[in-house]
Amino acid sequence: MSEEQQYQGDRWTNQTRNILHNLGWIQKGDANFDIICVNKVAHKTRDRDRINPHGIDTVFSYYDPYKKKDTGIIVESKQRKWSGINKAEIESFINQLQMSIECSDTNELFHNMNCRSVKTGLLMLWCNEPHNFDELKYRDYLKQLRFTTKKNPITLYIASNTEILKWCSLIQKVNEIKAKHSVKEFKYFYPSDTYSGGKSSPSRRDHVNIIHLFSSYVFGKSKETIEHRNGTYTEETSHVFFFSEPTLDELNFMYSCIQPFQLEDADNLVIHLYNNDSRYRVPIEEFKRSKSEGLRTEGSKLKLSIEYMLRLADVPEQYSK
């Protein structure tokens, strides 16, 4: 590997770490370390190739309110030119990540980090030529991927430029909310798990879990101190970070989830749209008008507003500092 490739690889690993830090995840141990292979026959590794054949970029953890336990995630950071991203290369990255997870279970370093039984992996695959990234072609590669069946289930996630830039926009918007001097608190919001019989209660956390990151919506709650001539009072705002296409049907479906997701329990409801395409101006305005009129008719004091997230063309350099 050339010095330039090594530099770019280390730089992207650092950017990955800082993106996940900004999403509230906790890094475990150091970055860029190797672990031994304990499945040499299955993994086709040989002693003479290298002493420790599985390289670990980073390991992160967060508390999952739905599973009611910490979730450990091995994160593999890869960056390539668009010409270097194809089905075979993605399968190779996934295979590396899968083998690392399998060999982490009995590894002493993972035990020392109190990160046992890691069963989740995240591949952060960044095309370092964002203007050349072909979303449709990339999705076609994903549809063609083939994996070896494993006895023990492992969950793998792949984030490309599309997901990574969405997450950076989410970070930018959340930081903007927190920066307001009147905002005293912002938390990501986890509604109660109504589909499992209400086994989990609503929860507010400083981090967002991986399932929500790959979802169409991310929820948040903030508290703001409002000053007026007779004193001060606290307003609570529910936030929906909306990553779907803002058609009228999609917006109405999202709104149908508001009540069961406990987001009406607030003074304000702010929907932060990721897509600012002018084609959707009419359905967005119709949605806002009809829902606001409906709230007034019902006698609800909930105030509905629409804001936009900044769409980014590249990962901000601030995340590599």
Residue, then its C-alpha position, 0 to 999 in steps of 0.5 A: m500500500s502506498e503512503e497516499q493510500q495509507y493516509q487516505g485510509d487512516r483519514w477515512t477511519n478517523q472521519t468514521r470515528n467522529i461521525l459515530h461519536n457525533l451520533g452518540w456512540i461510544q468507542k471501545g478501545d483503540a482503533n486499527f488493531d489485529i486479532i488472531c483467527v480461531n477459525k483457520v479452516a473455515h476462514k482459509t487463513r494460514d500462519r505464514d500469511r500473517i500472524n493476526p489475519h483479522g484487522i479491526d478498524t474500530v469497535f463501538s457500543y451503545y445502549d439499546p432501549y428496545k433490547k435493554k442491553d449494550t450493543g457492540i458493533i465492529v466498524e469497517s471503514k473503506q474508501r475507494k474511487w468509484s471505479g474500485i467499488n463493485k460487487a466483488e469488492i463489496e463481498s470481499f469487505i463484507n467477508q472480512l467483517q464477517m470473519s472478524i466478528e466470528c473471531s472476536d467472540t473468544n478474543e481477549l482484547f474484546h473481553n478486556m473492552n467488556c465487549r463480548s458476543v459482538k454480533t453486529g457489523l457496520l461497513m462504512l463504504w465511502c466513494n471518495e469521488p462523490h460526484n461520480f457515485d452512481e446510486l442506482k448502480y451501487r444498489d444493483y451491486l447490493k442486490q447481487l451480493r451472495f453470502t455464506t450461510k453461518k450457524n450463528p446469526i450475524t447482522l451486517y449493515i452497509a452504509s454508502n455515500t447516501e446514508i453517510l451524507k444523511w447522517c452528517s446532515l442529521i448531525q448538522k441539524v441536531n447541532e444547530i438545534k442544540a446551539k440555540h441558547s434557549v434550548k436546554e435539552f435535546k435527546y433522541f426519542y425512542p417511542s414505546d415498543t407498542y408492537s411487542g405489547g408495550k414491553s418498553s417504555p418511551s425513552r430519551r437518549d443522547h445517541v441514536n441506534i443503528i436501526h433508526l439510522f437506516s430508517s426513514y424517520v429519526f425522532g427527537k425531543s427538545k426543551e426550550t426556555i421561553e422568556h416573556r415579560n411575566g417570567t419564563y416557561t418551558e416549551e417541549t418540541s417533538h422533532v421528526f427527521f424525515f428522510s423519505e420522499p416528501t410526497l403527500d402520501e409519505l407525509n400523511f403516512m408519517y403523520s399517522c404514526i405521530q400519535p402512536f409514537q407519542l409525538e403529539d405530547a408536546d407544544n410544537l412538532v417540527i418536521h425536518l425534511y431532507n429533500n428540498d426538491s422544488r417538485y414537492r413544494v405543492p404537496i408539502e404546503e398541502f400537508k402543512r395546511s391540512k394538518s394545521e387546520g385539522l389541529r385547530t378544528e380538534g382544539s389542539k394547541l400543537k403547532l406544526s412547522i416544516e424545516y429543512m436539513l442541509r444536503l451535503a455533497d461531502v463529509p464535512e472536514q470538521y468530522s476529521k478533527 
